[in-house]
Amino acid sequence: MPGVKPVGGTDDLRSVEYAVDQLAAFPPVAAALDHTPDVLSAIRLEGEMRDEFSATRADLCAELWVGTGDGLRWELSFGDGVNFIVLIGSEFFPEDLLEEALAAQPSVDSVYHYDREVFHVRMARIHQADEMAAAGSTRSSPPTASPPAAAASTCRTDIVKADPTVTITKCSVKDGGLLRNADIEYTIKNNTGSSSSYSIRFDVLDSSGTKVGDGTDYISDVGGGQTARGDTMIVLDAAGGVKCEVGNVS
């Protein structure tokens, strides 16, 4: 995508991955977001937990990624936070509603629910990343070469809190054959004057910069101007992880 740096993929750009919040100013994504509720209820939780883990449009955008190597075969992936607002897959429900919804989109040849939060989609024609990011809407606008200069990102403008400061204090990658994971410890500083809760995505990269795993951690009620500590463990998809990075914060 012109003017947008991929968050993942290869250095030669033969394979690219974008976070949806990077693409929110492009017309197809903006049109899809216009049909998305301002707040998405955490329907899988009960009581106060439902309110606490409900997601805004900004939260949703930070939990979605699209990637491809040729514009025809795409990987659509969801962060852990999406699990609270939609049933991605369950042994108790034989229907795969997300797979069915993706398969019903125009120009989709096939959809395969590859992993719990990962879908492989093959298109009938080459698509741009903004078109794929808008796959949830059948009323999206045509693709554009670049985002309008005056267009405000729906995802970004929904974020009313200033960007927090996240610092990784420990990144311990364990590669024991069948058991591969990364233990991450971090601090997060709330740079606003009021209490906020955050969703933080961490990426684990190999020596070439290729992502071999990612995961999302949640931290609640960080006081204004205060710093909190957190930790998480990420199960890696492949061997060779040597570096941990902050992928996204919302």
C-alpha positions, -999 to 999 in steps of 0.1 A, spaced: 0 0 0 15 34 -10 27 54 20 21 26 45 49 6 60 40 -31 66 41 -43 102 53 -78 90 65 -98 60 99 -100 43 125 -73 39 122 -75 1 84 -69 4 75 -101 -15 54 -108 15 36 -81 35 14 -78 65 -6 -48 76 -26 -39 107 -61 -28 98 -57 4 118 -30 14 94 -55 12 65 -85 30 81 -82 61 60 -85 42 27 -121 44 13 -129 6 14 -120 4 51 -136 37 60 -168 25 44 -167 -8 63 -161 10 96 -190 34 90 -212 3 93 -195 -9 124 -210 0 158 -190 25 179 -188 0 207 -189 -38 203 -201 -56 233 -181 -85 248 -210 -109 244 -190 -139 255 -186 -124 290 -210 -117 318 -217 -88 341 -190 -62 347 -166 -82 326 -188 -76 296 -185 -39 300 -147 -40 308 -138 -60 277 -162 -44 252 -143 -30 222 -144 3 204 -137 5 166 -102 15 175 -98 -17 196 -111 -38 168 -88 -23 142 -58 -30 165 -68 -67 166 -70 -74 129 -42 -80 103 -41 -89 66 -11 -104 48 -2 -117 14 26 -126 -10 8 -122 -43 -24 -104 -38 -45 -135 -45 -38 -157 -14 -44 -138 18 -41 -145 55 -66 -128 78 -57 -130 115 -74 -118 147 -59 -108 180 -70 -124 213 -93 -95 221 -117 -104 193 -125 -136 211 -146 -116 236 -168 -99 210 -173 -127 184 -173 -165 185 -144 -173 162 -148 -210 165 -161 -236 189 -165 -273 192 -201 -266 204 -212 -249 172 -208 -269 140 -214 -238 118 -183 -216 112 -200 -183 109 -169 -162 101 -158 -187 75 -193 -185 59 -193 -147 60 -159 -145 43 -169 -170 17 -199 -150 8 -179 -119 -1 -175 -109 -37 -145 -123 -56 -137 -149 -29 -127 -183 -44 -122 -202 -12 -118 -198 26 -100 -221 49 -101 -217 87 -65 -226 91 -61 -220 129 -83 -207 156 -77 -170 148 -63 -174 113 -81 -177 80 -66 -184 46 -86 -167 18 -80 -172 -20 -94 -144 -42 -105 -147 -78 -85 -115 -87 -57 -96 -72 -68 -75 -42 -51 -46 -24 -47 -47 14 -74 -21 19 -99 -42 0 -91 -73 21 -93 -53 54 -128 -43 44 -139 -78 37 -166 -76 63 -186 -50 43 -202 -56 9 -208 -19 5 -172 -7 6 -159 18 -18 -135 10 -47 -98 7 -39 -77 39 -41 -40 45 -48 -35 64 -16 -55 76 14 -71 111 10 -49 137 26 -77 152 46 -93 118 56 -93 111 93 -88 75 103 -119 62 119 -98 40 141 -74 67 152 -101 93 159 -119 69 182 -88 67 204 -92 95 229 -62 85 251 -27 95 244 -3 68 233 11 51 264 48 43 267 55 5 266 90 -8 275 99 -45 273 121 -53 303 125 -90 296 124 -112 265 132 -148 271 127 -171 241 127 -208 249 131 -231 219 129 -267 232 118 -286 201 80 -291 205 78 -264 231 86 -229 218 75 -198 237 86 -164 247 83 -150 282 79 -112 281 79 -87 310 71 -51 304 61 -17 319 34 6 305 31 43 314 -2 60 311 6 94 296 -29 109 302 -44 124 333 -71 97 338 -72 60 343 -70 38 312 -70 2 302 -49 -12 274 -45 -40 249 -9 -46 239 2 -68 210 37 -82 212 56 -97 182 85 -122 183 109 -120 154 137 -142 142 172 -130 132 160 -119 97 131 -99 111 104 -124 102 76 -127 127 75 -162 143 48 -155 169 26 -128 184 2 -124 213 -19 -98 231 -19 -89 268 -45 -68 286 -39 -45 315 -66 -26 333 -70 6 353 -36 22 349 -39 55 367 -32 88 350 6 94 348 12 60 365 34 31 354 22 -5 357 41 -38 352 28 -68 332 39 -101 318 28 -126 292 38 -158 275 36 -162 237 35 -196 220 56 -194 189 45 -206 155 81 -214 143 116 -218 157 143 -191 157 128 -163 177 154 -139 191 137 -106 196 105 -92 211 88 -60 199 57 -41 208 34 -45 177 5 -23 187 -11 -7 217 -48 4 219 
